[in-house]
Amino acid sequence: MTRTYSDVSNVVRDTGLLARTPWFYSIVGTVLALALGGAVTGFILLGDSWFQLLIAGALGIILTQVAFLTHEASHRTILTSGPANDRLARVLAAGVVGISHSWWVSKHTRHHANPNRVGKDPDIEIDTVSFIEEDAAKAKGIHAAITRRQGWLFFPLLTLEGLNLHALGLKHLFGRGQVKSRYTELALVALHFTVYLGALFWLLPLGMAFAFLGVQLAVFGLYMGASFAPNHKGMPIIDRDAKLDFFTKQVRTSRNISGGWWATWVMGGLNYQIEHHLFPSMPRPHLAQAREIVREHCAVVGVPYVETTMWRSWGIVIQYLNRVGLAARDPFDCPMVGQFRRV
């Protein structure tokens, strides 16, 4: 098993799948720039109109696609040098999306090193939603009420995730710890919100401006969460002290989404989560070909390779979170007693 990853890596490298694809990212960047320009143009032309909420929804989708591109630049996938990729990711994250790049990189790096490992993967740490039973069991009061129904509430709660991402990024930038490029990011985030919020509240009535902002953040959070959640939620959780080789750890905790090229566009390449975790710097257009190589090796060594549809993956996430949420129920709460009480 220890040699498996080396064998797969050699095949991938010899096939040229780690080579940069500047043509692809030039096209993606151009399409997103045109889409953003179109949204801005539509915003200006519509003026005082509730049809602006359509622009707000479109902007939420566009900014999510920019976040996908930021994700790839952070993995040094787009440009040839590491520093150039870092600069591009910082500008896209802080300047265009309005989120701290350094905060996200720190969090995401720890996730890649130990996906779904208790105590080490920040993506399964307790927030509003609990991803492991021991965290769900600690929930009290309103939080416990939410946790018991967290599977059904998960997607509605994602409408607040955009606001949460902005808040966490700002908390990181204003924190006391060491932050790489702190003042550069603060300047970019300040520029983002000055231009964005300034345009909203200058050109639109107050109520409409708040509605625009709310729709944009809701679409952004829902789209981001719906794209990232299927990748690991509901996959095996690794104990703190478990010993696993790199290949097994990455494949067993990741889930691919079927759908081919359209899923790749919709999810920004996150549909090939297994290949992305094995080869984080692999360009998006090469992930489909890498999938065939990895699937073959998994069959040879007997490591389960999980792939399902997007709809099915969301169902798995809901079922998993509801199952975890049961830990927040009162152990003395008898369903039969509750039934007679209602009568």
Residue frames relative to the residue before (quaternion, step in Angstrom):
aa qw qx qy qz dx dy dz
M 1.0000 0.0000 0.0000 0.0000 0.00 0.00 0.00
T 0.6261 0.5454 -0.3457 0.4371 3.60 1.01 -0.73
R 0.6881 0.4779 -0.2768 0.4706 3.57 1.07 -0.72
T 0.5033 0.6929 -0.4175 0.3037 3.58 1.18 -0.47
Y 0.6797 0.4850 -0.3090 0.4553 3.57 0.82 -0.93
S 0.6267 0.5282 -0.3384 0.4624 3.59 1.01 -0.75
D 0.6476 0.5198 -0.3166 0.4584 3.58 0.97 -0.84
V 0.6671 0.4901 -0.2956 0.4769 3.57 0.92 -0.95
S 0.6494 0.5309 -0.3177 0.4421 3.59 0.93 -0.89
N 0.6504 0.5198 -0.3226 0.4503 3.55 0.96 -0.82
V 0.6478 0.5078 -0.3177 0.4706 3.58 0.99 -0.82
V 0.6603 0.5131 -0.3006 0.4586 3.57 0.92 -0.94
R 0.6704 0.4945 -0.2986 0.4657 3.58 0.93 -0.91
D 0.6733 0.4970 -0.2984 0.4589 3.59 0.92 -0.89
T 0.6597 0.5023 -0.3031 0.4696 3.59 1.15 -0.60
G 0.4696 -0.7084 0.4146 0.3252 3.60 1.26 -0.23
L 0.3962 0.7610 -0.4476 0.2522 3.57 1.23 0.34
L 0.6402 0.5086 -0.3365 0.4671 3.59 1.24 -0.14
A 0.4608 0.6882 -0.4411 0.3457 3.57 1.30 -0.01
R 0.5415 -0.6344 0.4505 0.3183 3.60 -1.09 0.74
T 0.2055 -0.7687 0.5970 0.1025 3.57 -1.20 0.63
P 0.1004 -0.8469 0.5187 0.0609 3.64 0.47 1.13
W 0.5937 0.5813 -0.3649 0.4200 3.60 1.08 -0.66
F 0.6657 0.5099 -0.3068 0.4502 3.59 0.94 -0.90
Y 0.7253 0.4363 -0.2578 0.4659 3.58 0.77 -0.99
S 0.5643 0.5592 -0.3908 0.4649 3.59 1.20 -0.35
I 0.6497 0.5046 -0.3056 0.4794 3.56 1.02 -0.84
V 0.6657 0.5010 -0.3087 0.4589 3.59 0.87 -0.95
G 0.6632 0.5110 -0.3044 0.4543 3.58 0.91 -0.91
T 0.6526 0.5137 -0.3065 0.4651 3.58 1.00 -0.84
V 0.6533 0.5131 -0.3121 0.4610 3.58 0.94 -0.92
L 0.6823 0.4800 -0.2950 0.4659 3.60 0.91 -0.87
A 0.6292 0.5240 -0.3376 0.4644 3.59 1.02 -0.73
L 0.6577 0.4937 -0.3051 0.4803 3.59 0.99 -0.83
A 0.6461 0.5173 -0.3215 0.4600 3.58 0.99 -0.81
L 0.6581 0.4961 -0.3063 0.4764 3.57 0.97 -0.84
G 0.6422 0.5158 -0.3154 0.4712 3.55 1.03 -0.80
G 0.6443 0.5181 -0.3168 0.4649 3.57 1.04 -0.78
A 0.6426 0.5183 -0.3239 0.4621 3.58 1.01 -0.79
V 0.6504 0.5063 -0.3129 0.4720 3.57 0.98 -0.84
T 0.6453 0.5183 -0.3148 0.4645 3.58 0.98 -0.87
G 0.6615 0.5020 -0.3015 0.4685 3.58 0.93 -0.90
F 0.6187 0.5513 -0.3306 0.4516 3.56 1.05 -0.79
I 0.6876 0.4776 -0.2817 0.4687 3.57 0.91 -0.93
L 0.6931 0.4911 -0.2831 0.4452 3.59 0.90 -0.91
L 0.6647 0.5163 -0.3144 0.4390 3.61 0.97 -0.77
G 0.1569 -0.8276 0.5242 0.1253 3.57 1.01 -0.76
D 0.8128 -0.2120 0.1882 0.5089 3.56 -1.05 -0.86
S 0.4175 0.6764 -0.4921 0.3549 3.58 0.18 1.31
W 0.4809 -0.6751 0.4767 0.2929 3.56 -1.02 0.78
F 0.4861 0.6273 -0.4460 0.4139 3.58 1.26 -0.03
Q 0.4618 0.6781 -0.4368 0.3690 3.57 1.29 -0.16
L 0.5848 0.5912 -0.3799 0.4052 3.59 1.12 -0.53
L 0.5777 0.5524 -0.3716 0.4722 3.60 1.21 -0.44
I 0.6319 0.5109 -0.3184 0.4882 3.56 1.06 -0.78
A 0.6268 0.5452 -0.3316 0.4471 3.57 1.03 -0.82
G 0.6593 0.4992 -0.3049 0.4723 3.58 0.95 -0.86
A 0.6477 0.5115 -0.3125 0.4703 3.57 0.98 -0.87
L 0.6437 0.5221 -0.3218 0.4576 3.58 1.01 -0.80
G 0.6168 0.5394 -0.3434 0.4590 3.60 1.05 -0.71
I 0.6537 0.4987 -0.3039 0.4812 3.59 1.03 -0.80
I 0.6581 0.5166 -0.3102 0.4514 3.59 0.91 -0.92
L 0.6827 0.4835 -0.2959 0.4610 3.59 0.88 -0.91
T 0.6033 0.5302 -0.3624 0.4729 3.60 1.12 -0.54
Q 0.6437 0.5069 -0.3184 0.4768 3.58 0.99 -0.79
V 0.6178 0.5146 -0.3398 0.4880 3.60 1.08 -0.68
A 0.6302 0.5279 -0.3314 0.4630 3.59 1.05 -0.74
F 0.6055 0.5348 -0.3556 0.4700 3.61 1.07 -0.67
L 0.6568 0.5002 -0.3022 0.4766 3.56 0.97 -0.88
T 0.6143 0.5399 -0.3339 0.4686 3.59 1.07 -0.74
H 0.6175 0.5541 -0.3252 0.4538 3.55 1.02 -0.87
E 0.6969 0.4656 -0.2780 0.4693 3.58 0.89 -0.89
A 0.6316 0.5122 -0.3344 0.4763 3.59 1.03 -0.72
S 0.6317 0.5377 -0.3306 0.4501 3.59 1.04 -0.75
H 0.6814 0.4334 -0.2737 0.5225 3.57 1.18 -0.56
R 0.4430 -0.7286 0.4215 0.3084 3.57 1.34 0.25
T 0.3091 0.7821 -0.4647 0.2771 3.50 1.03 0.97
I 0.7168 0.5167 -0.2551 0.3926 3.57 1.01 -0.84
L 0.8001 0.2272 -0.0984 0.5464 3.58 0.67 -1.13
T 0.6418 -0.5831 0.3531 0.3514 3.56 -1.25 0.34
S 0.7674 0.3213 -0.1910 0.5210 3.61 1.04 -0.63
G 0.6006 -0.5961 0.4077 0.3430 3.54 -1.15 0.67
P 0.6787 0.4920 -0.3054 0.4517 3.62 0.78 -0.93
A 0.6407 0.5210 -0.3311 0.4565 3.60 1.02 -0.76
N 0.6375 0.5109 -0.3199 0.4799 3.58 1.02 -0.78
D 0.6455 0.5256 -0.3213 0.4514 3.58 0.97 -0.85
R 0.6564 0.5055 -0.3128 0.4645 3.60 0.95 -0.86
L 0.6468 0.5135 -0.3186 0.4652 3.56 0.96 -0.87
A 0.6654 0.5072 -0.3052 0.4548 3.59 0.88 -0.93
R 0.6483 0.5273 -0.3192 0.4469 3.58 1.00 -0.83
V 0.6628 0.4970 -0.3047 0.4699 3.57 0.94 -0.86
L 0.6741 0.4955 -0.2981 0.4596 3.58 0.90 -0.91
A 0.6985 0.4801 -0.2805 0.4506 3.58 0.86 -0.99
A 0.7858 0.3463 -0.1819 0.4791 3.57 0.61 -1.14
G 0.7445 0.4419 -0.2372 0.4407 3.57 0.87 -0.93
V 0.7598 0.3541 -0.1955 0.5090 3.58 0.96 -0.83
V 0.7650 0.3447 -0.1930 0.5086 3.60 0.77 -1.02
G 0.3883 -0.7490 0.4582 0.2797 3.59 1.08 -0.67
I 0.5705 0.5702 -0.3732 0.4584 3.58 1.23 0.54
S 0.5450 -0.6301 0.4447 0.3288 3.58 -1.06 0.73
H 0.3768 -0.7359 0.5238 0.2049 3.56 -0.71 1.10
S 0.6697 0.5132 -0.3116 0.4371 3.60 0.87 -0.92
W 0.6251 0.5245 -0.3419 0.4661 3.60 1.03 -0.72
W 0.6936 0.4837 -0.2868 0.4503 3.56 0.82 -0.98
V 0.6465 0.5251 -0.3304 0.4440 3.62 0.94 -0.84
S 0.6410 0.5258 -0.3259 0.4543 3.59 0.95 -0.87
K 0.6797 0.4865 -0.2788 0.4729 3.56 0.91 -0.95
H 0.7155 0.4733 -0.2640 0.4409 3.57 0.81 -1.00
T 0.6054 0.5520 -0.3538 0.4511 3.59 1.09 -0.62
R 0.6575 0.4946 -0.3082 0.4776 3.58 0.98 -0.83
H 0.6195 0.5375 -0.3411 0.4593 3.58 1.08 -0.71
H 0.6762 0.4981 -0.3064 0.4481 3.61 0.84 -0.92
A 0.6553 0.5252 -0.3199 0.4385 3.58 1.01 -0.75
N 0.8199 0.0560 0.0117 0.5696 3.60 1.02 -0.78
P 0.0405 -0.8356 0.5475 0.0171 3.61 0.49 1.11
N 0.8624 0.0591 -0.0821 0.4960 3.55 -0.98 1.00
R 0.4764 0.6409 -0.4696 0.3765 3.61 1.12 0.52
V 0.4771 -0.6927 0.4677 0.2716 3.55 -0.74 1.11
G 0.8272 0.2245 -0.1868 0.4801 3.55 -0.91 0.98
K 0.7645 0.3479 -0.1965 0.5059 3.60 1.22 -0.22
D 0.6927 0.4174 -0.2766 0.5191 3.60 1.13 -0.54
P 0.3413 -0.7681 0.5000 0.2083 3.63 -0.45 1.12
D 0.5977 0.5948 -0.3627 0.3967 3.60 1.17 -0.43
I 0.7276 0.3481 -0.2602 0.5308 3.61 1.19 -0.20
E 0.4006 0.6839 -0.5021 0.3459 3.58 1.21 0.39
I 0.5881 -0.6049 0.4066 0.3505 3.56 -1.10 0.71
D 0.0036 0.7314 -0.6819 0.0119 3.52 -1.09 0.88
T 0.7597 -0.1397 0.1471 0.6179 3.59 -0.49 -1.10
V 0.7375 0.3410 -0.1742 0.5563 3.55 1.11 -0.81
S 0.2716 -0.7420 0.5911 0.1621 3.58 -1.06 0.80
F 0.2271 -0.8075 0.5356 0.0978 3.57 -0.85 1.01
I 0.7499 0.2289 -0.1903 0.5908 3.59 1.28 -0.10
E 0.6513 -0.5810 0.3327 0.3572 3.56 -1.12 0.77
E 0.6548 0.5356 -0.3387 0.4120 3.59 0.90 -0.84
D 0.6436 0.4893 -0.3232 0.4919 3.59 1.14 -0.56
A 0.6342 0.5347 -0.3298 0.4507 3.57 1.00 -0.83
A 0.6508 0.5408 -0.3175 0.4279 3.58 1.01 -0.80
K 0.6528 0.5239 -0.3086 0.4518 3.60 1.20 -0.47
A 0.4998 0.6867 -0.4199 0.3198 3.59 1.22 -0.32
K 0.0972 -0.7980 0.5946 0.0172 3.56 -1.00 0.87
G 0.8498 0.2161 -0.1316 0.4623 3.55 -1.28 0.43
I 0.8359 -0.0705 0.0957 0.5359 3.55 -0.92 -0.99
H 0.6207 0.5485 -0.3443 0.4420 3.57 1.02 -0.80
A 0.6429 0.5151 -0.3234 0.4655 3.60 1.00 -0.78
A 0.6351 0.5311 -0.3251 0.4571 3.58 1.02 -0.82
I 0.6494 0.4935 -0.3061 0.4910 3.57 1.04 -0.78
T 0.6610 0.5353 -0.3100 0.4248 3.57 0.89 -0.96
R 0.6403 0.5431 -0.3300 0.4315 3.59 0.98 -0.80
R 0.7702 0.2751 -0.1486 0.5559 3.58 1.19 -0.56
Q 0.2907 0.8342 -0.4459 0.1442 3.56 1.29 0.27
G 0.5735 0.5826 -0.3896 0.4241 3.60 1.12 -0.46
W 0.7070 0.4395 -0.2522 0.4933 3.56 0.90 -0.99
L 0.7061 0.4590 -0.2622 0.4711 3.58 1.09 -0.65
F 0.4510 0.7399 -0.4346 0.2454 3.58 1.23 -0.35
F 0.7336 0.4232 -0.2600 0.4639 3.60 0.70 -1.00
P 0.6149 0.5066 -0.3692 0.4784 3.65 0.98 -0.59
L 0.6509 0.5197 -0.3206 0.4511 3.60 1.01 -0.78
L 0.5865 0.5973 -0.3672 0.4056 3.58 1.13 -0.59
T 0.5562 0.6002 -0.4033 0.4096 3.60 1.15 -0.39
L 0.6805 0.4462 -0.2817 0.5084 3.59 1.27 -0.32
E 0.4815 0.7066 -0.4219 0.3013 3.58 1.27 -0.19
G 0.5888 0.5705 -0.3767 0.4312 3.61 1.07 -0.61
L 0.6606 0.4892 -0.2949 0.4871 3.55 0.94 -0.90
N 0.6371 0.5397 -0.3171 0.4498 3.57 1.02 -0.82
L 0.6511 0.5205 -0.3149 0.4538 3.61 0.95 -0.85
H 0.6432 0.5042 -0.3194 0.4796 3.58 0.99 -0.80
A 0.6733 0.5113 -0.2966 0.4441 3.58 0.91 -0.95
L 0.6660 0.4995 -0.3068 0.4613 3.59 0.92 -0.88
G 0.6369 0.5325 -0.3237 0.4539 3.56 1.04 -0.78
L 0.6707 0.4862 -0.2950 0.4763 3.58 0.95 -0.88
K 0.6150 0.5438 -0.3410 0.4580 3.58 1.03 -0.76
H 0.6476 0.5160 -0.3025 0.4721 3.56 1.04 -0.83
L 0.6962 0.4879 -0.2803 0.4457 3.58 0.85 -0.96
F 0.7330 0.3889 -0.2292 0.5089 3.59 1.08 -0.66
G 0.4694 0.6880 -0.4348 0.3425 3.58 1.29 0.08
R 0.6075 -0.5983 0.4027 0.3329 3.53 -1.31 0.27
G 0.5711 0.6194 -0.3820 0.3798 3.58 1.16 -0.42
Q 0.6427 -0.5144 0.3977 0.4051 3.52 -1.33 0.17
V 0.0433 -0.7938 0.6060 -0.0269 3.56 -0.83 1.05
K 0.3839 -0.7288 0.5218 0.2216 3.55 -0.71 1.08
S 0.8483 0.0172 -0.0596 0.5259 3.58 -0.91 1.02
R 0.0799 0.8507 -0.5141 0.0753 3.55 1.06 0.81
Y 0.7545 0.4174 -0.2357 0.4482 3.59 0.66 -1.11
T 0.5841 0.5496 -0.3722 0.4671 3.58 1.15 -0.51
E 0.6810 0.4791 -0.2874 0.4734 3.56 0.91 -0.92
L 0.6307 0.5291 -0.3386 0.4555 3.58 0.97 -0.79
A 0.6513 0.5110 -0.3147 0.4644 3.57 0.99 -0.84
L 0.6714 0.4968 -0.2985 0.4620 3.58 0.97 -0.88
V 0.6506 0.5004 -0.3146 0.4769 3.59 0.97 -0.83
A 0.6442 0.5176 -0.3200 0.4634 3.59 0.98 -0.85
L 0.6396 0.5166 -0.3192 0.4714 3.58 1.01 -0.81
H 0.6282 0.5507 -0.3276 0.4414 3.57 0.98 -0.89
F 0.7435 0.4171 -0.2347 0.4670 3.56 0.71 -1.09
T 0.5999 0.5548 -0.3678 0.4439 3.60 1.09 -0.58
V 0.6944 0.4598 -0.2697 0.4834 3.57 0.88 -0.96
Y 0.7049 0.4885 -0.2688 0.4383 3.56 0.81 -1.05
L 0.7387 0.4002 -0.2347 0.4890 3.57 0.66 -1.09
G 0.5995 0.5657 -0.3595 0.4374 3.57 1.09 -0.66
A 0.6658 0.4959 -0.2958 0.4725 3.57 0.96 -0.91
L 0.6465 0.5395 -0.3228 0.4323 3.58 0.95 -0.91
F 0.7913 0.3575 -0.1809 0.4619 3.55 0.64 -1.13
W 0.6016 0.5301 -0.3664 0.4720 3.57 1.27 -0.07
L 0.7815 0.3647 -0.1702 0.4767 3.57 0.91 -0.97
L 0.7595 0.3363 -0.1945 0.5218 3.62 1.15 -0.44
P 0.5756 -0.5443 0.4639 0.3966 3.60 -1.20 0.43
L 0.6861 -0.5322 0.3078 0.3890 3.55 -1.14 0.67
G 0.6927 0.4803 -0.2864 0.4555 3.60 0.78 -0.98
M 0.6646 0.5000 -0.2982 0.4684 3.56 0.97 -0.86
A 0.6248 0.5416 -0.3366 0.4505 3.59 1.05 -0.76
F 0.6643 0.4822 -0.3035 0.4837 3.59 0.96 -0.86
A 0.6320 0.5232 -0.3334 0.4644 3.61 1.02 -0.75
F 0.6232 0.5371 -0.3272 0.4648 3.59 1.00 -0.85
L 0.6770 0.4957 -0.2853 0.4632 3.56 0.85 -1.01
G 0.6611 0.5212 -0.3058 0.4447 3.57 0.95 -0.88
V 0.6626 0.4917 -0.3038 0.4763 3.59 0.95 -0.87
Q 0.6534 0.5207 -0.3214 0.4457 3.59 0.88 -0.89
L 0.6892 0.4706 -0.2845 0.4718 3.59 0.87 -0.93
A 0.6403 0.5301 -0.3277 0.4491 3.60 1.02 -0.78
V 0.6694 0.4857 -0.2968 0.4774 3.60 0.91 -0.92
F 0.6396 0.5322 -0.3157 0.4560 3.56 0.97 -0.89
G 0.6990 0.4720 -0.2764 0.4606 3.60 0.81 -0.97
L 0.6655 0.5036 -0.3031 0.4599 3.57 0.95 -0.88
Y 0.6636 0.5013 -0.3011 0.4665 3.58 0.94 -0.88
M 0.6540 0.5073 -0.3150 0.4645 3.59 0.91 -0.89
G 0.7070 0.4773 -0.2718 0.4455 3.56 0.78 -1.03
A 0.6675 0.5046 -0.2957 0.4609 3.57 1.00 -0.84
S 0.6631 0.4888 -0.3004 0.4807 3.60 1.21 -0.43
F 0.7305 0.4231 -0.2385 0.4801 3.59 1.01 -0.76
A 0.6192 0.6038 -0.3502 0.3597 3.61 0.97 -0.81
P 0.6813 0.5076 -0.3333 0.4087 3.68 0.79 -0.83
N 0.5640 0.6653 -0.3733 0.3162 3.60 1.16 -0.49
H 0.8378 0.1088 -0.0145 0.5348 3.61 0.97 -0.81
K 0.5860 0.6031 -0.3855 0.3798 3.60 1.09 -0.57
G 0.7772 0.2658 -0.2328 0.5207 3.55 -0.77 1.08
M 0.5659 0.5426 -0.3944 0.4793 3.58 1.30 0.07
P 0.7152 -0.4677 0.2811 0.4367 3.63 -1.19 0.37
I 0.3109 -0.7140 0.6012 0.1792 3.54 -1.13 0.82
I 0.2945 -0.7708 0.5453 0.1480 3.59 -0.85 1.01
D 0.4631 -0.6815 0.4959 0.2742 3.56 -0.87 0.95
R 0.6808 -0.5171 0.3423 0.3898 3.55 -1.21 0.58
D 0.8044 0.3136 -0.1286 0.4879 3.58 0.86 -0.99
A 0.4052 0.7296 -0.4739 0.2810 3.61 1.23 0.15
K 0.2793 -0.7498 0.5807 0.1501 3.57 -1.11 0.77
L 0.1296 0.7832 -0.5944 0.1282 3.57 -0.58 1.18
D 0.4677 -0.6445 0.5162 0.3153 3.56 -1.11 0.66
F 0.6933 -0.5129 0.3150 0.3961 3.57 -1.21 0.54
F 0.6701 0.5134 -0.3127 0.4355 3.60 0.80 -0.96
T 0.6885 0.4773 -0.2858 0.4652 3.59 0.80 -1.01
K 0.6475 0.5407 -0.3179 0.4327 3.57 0.93 -0.92
Q 0.7153 0.4561 -0.2654 0.4581 3.58 0.84 -0.94
V 0.6938 0.4734 -0.2843 0.4622 3.60 0.93 -0.86
R 0.6928 0.5033 -0.2952 0.4238 3.61 0.84 -0.94
T 0.7364 0.4177 -0.2388 0.4757 3.61 1.08 -0.59
S 0.6832 0.4790 -0.2751 0.4776 3.60 1.28 -0.07
R 0.1734 -0.7757 0.6017 0.0778 3.55 -1.21 0.61
N 0.2876 -0.7475 0.5753 0.1660 3.56 -0.92 0.92
I 0.2879 -0.7250 0.5991 0.1806 3.53 -1.28 0.49
S 0.3629 -0.7375 0.5282 0.2132 3.57 -0.76 1.04
G 0.4158 0.7171 -0.5011 0.2484 3.55 -1.28 0.24
G 0.4015 -0.7576 0.4518 0.2465 3.57 1.24 -0.12
W 0.8618 -0.1644 0.0997 0.4694 3.52 -1.22 -0.66
W 0.6513 0.5188 -0.3483 0.4306 3.63 0.97 -0.74
A 0.6362 0.5077 -0.3306 0.4777 3.61 1.05 -0.73
T 0.6148 0.5493 -0.3423 0.4507 3.58 1.09 -0.71
W 0.6723 0.4745 -0.2974 0.4842 3.59 0.97 -0.80
V 0.6766 0.5031 -0.3045 0.4432 3.57 0.86 -0.94
M 0.7934 0.3162 -0.1431 0.5000 3.59 0.94 -0.91
G 0.4708 -0.7126 0.4265 0.2977 3.58 1.22 0.19
G 0.7133 -0.4389 0.2513 0.4852 3.59 1.11 0.64
L 0.5047 0.6647 -0.4200 0.3564 3.60 1.25 -0.14
N 0.5149 0.6383 -0.4196 0.3890 3.59 1.24 -0.20
Y 0.6876 0.3775 -0.2616 0.5624 3.60 1.25 -0.41
Q 0.0207 0.8669 -0.4970 0.0323 3.55 0.79 1.07
I 0.6158 0.5527 -0.3497 0.4394 3.58 1.02 -0.75
E 0.6981 0.4579 -0.2716 0.4788 3.57 0.82 -1.01
H 0.6272 0.5395 -0.3406 0.4467 3.58 1.04 -0.74
H 0.6810 0.4751 -0.3002 0.4695 3.60 0.96 -0.77
L 0.6555 0.4894 -0.3196 0.4782 3.58 1.07 -0.58
F 0.7974 0.1001 -0.0183 0.5948 3.59 1.04 -0.82
P 0.1575 -0.8591 0.4792 0.0865 3.61 0.42 1.23
S 0.7235 0.4334 -0.2560 0.4725 3.60 1.08 -0.60
M 0.4359 0.7003 -0.4635 0.3236 3.59 1.23 0.22
P 0.4751 -0.6823 0.4738 0.2903 3.63 -0.83 0.94
R 0.6614 -0.5574 0.3504 0.3593 3.54 -1.13 0.72
P 0.6883 0.4989 -0.3263 0.4135 3.68 0.79 -0.83
H 0.6913 0.4937 -0.2800 0.4472 3.63 1.17 -0.43
L 0.4894 0.7026 -0.4197 0.3012 3.58 1.23 -0.26
A 0.6290 0.5499 -0.3423 0.4298 3.60 1.01 -0.75
Q 0.6690 0.4802 -0.3011 0.4808 3.58 0.99 -0.81
A 0.6253 0.5317 -0.3342 0.4633 3.59 1.04 -0.73
R 0.5656 0.6137 -0.3717 0.4066 3.57 1.12 -0.67
E 0.6594 0.5114 -0.3152 0.4521 3.59 0.91 -0.86
I 0.6537 0.5118 -0.3068 0.4654 3.57 1.00 -0.83
V 0.6879 0.4840 -0.2844 0.4602 3.58 0.86 -0.96
R 0.6300 0.5365 -0.3352 0.4504 3.60 0.95 -0.83
E 0.6491 0.5217 -0.3145 0.4556 3.57 0.96 -0.87
H 0.6795 0.4796 -0.2940 0.4710 3.59 0.91 -0.88
C 0.6226 0.5356 -0.3454 0.4541 3.59 1.04 -0.71
A 0.6439 0.5168 -0.3198 0.4648 3.58 1.00 -0.79
V 0.6532 0.5265 -0.3101 0.4472 3.58 1.02 -0.81
V 0.7827 0.3403 -0.1739 0.4912 3.60 0.83 -0.97
G 0.5008 -0.7040 0.3968 0.3101 3.60 1.27 0.00
V 0.4383 0.6563 -0.4904 0.3697 3.58 1.07 0.71
P 0.4582 -0.7022 0.4624 0.2884 3.66 -0.66 1.02
Y 0.1532 -0.7627 0.6256 0.0592 3.55 -0.95 0.99
V 0.1381 -0.8398 0.5243 0.0278 3.57 -0.33 1.28
E 0.1330 0.7598 -0.6258 0.1161 3.53 -0.89 1.03
T 0.0756 0.7957 -0.5951 0.0838 3.57 -0.92 0.90
T 0.6404 -0.5174 0.3864 0.4158 3.57 -1.28 0.05
M 0.6519 -0.5148 0.3776 0.4092 3.55 -1.24 0.35
W 0.6644 0.5043 -0.3095 0.4565 3.59 0.89 -0.92
R 0.6586 0.5048 -0.3077 0.4656 3.57 0.93 -0.89
S 0.6381 0.5342 -0.3362 0.4410 3.60 0.98 -0.80
W 0.6451 0.5075 -0.3262 0.4689 3.59 0.99 -0.77
G 0.6262 0.5270 -0.3311 0.4697 3.57 1.06 -0.72
I 0.6344 0.5257 -0.3227 0.4658 3.58 1.01 -0.81
V 0.6408 0.5272 -0.3215 0.4562 3.57 0.97 -0.86
I 0.6611 0.5040 -0.3077 0.4628 3.60 0.90 -0.93
Q 0.6673 0.5006 -0.3030 0.4608 3.59 0.89 -0.94
Y 0.6599 0.5195 -0.3066 0.4479 3.57 0.93 -0.90
L 0.6866 0.4769 -0.2897 0.4660 3.59 0.86 -0.95
N 0.6273 0.5163 -0.3416 0.4724 3.60 1.03 -0.67
R 0.6445 0.5173 -0.3206 0.4628 3.58 1.00 -0.80
V 0.6474 0.4967 -0.3129 0.4861 3.59 0.98 -0.83
G 0.6574 0.5541 -0.3024 0.4116 3.55 0.97 -0.90
L 0.5319 0.6337 -0.4102 0.3838 3.60 1.19 -0.40
A 0.5784 0.6017 -0.3741 0.4044 3.59 1.18 -0.52
A 0.6468 0.5194 -0.3209 0.4571 3.59 1.22 -0.36
R 0.5166 0.6416 -0.4254 0.3748 3.59 1.24 -0.04
D 0.5661 -0.5761 0.4677 0.3589 3.54 -1.21 0.55
P 0.4193 -0.7303 0.4691 0.2659 3.65 -0.60 1.05
F 0.6904 0.4502 -0.2871 0.4881 3.61 1.19 -0.36
D 0.5010 0.6546 -0.4175 0.3824 3.56 1.35 0.12
C 0.1389 -0.8155 0.5599 0.0466 3.60 -0.31 1.23
P 0.4625 -0.7006 0.4632 0.2842 3.62 -0.68 1.03
M 0.6486 0.5259 -0.3287 0.4412 3.61 1.00 -0.76
V 0.6274 0.5193 -0.3316 0.4762 3.57 1.04 -0.79
G 0.6416 0.5339 -0.3172 0.4502 3.55 0.99 -0.87
Q 0.6325 0.5403 -0.3270 0.4483 3.56 1.07 -0.76
F 0.6887 0.4664 -0.2840 0.4769 3.59 0.91 -0.90
R 0.6031 0.5570 -0.3609 0.4425 3.58 1.11 -0.63
R 0.6491 0.5146 -0.3194 0.4603 3.56 1.00 -0.80
V 0.6302 0.5162 -0.3341 0.4741 3.58 1.12 -0.64
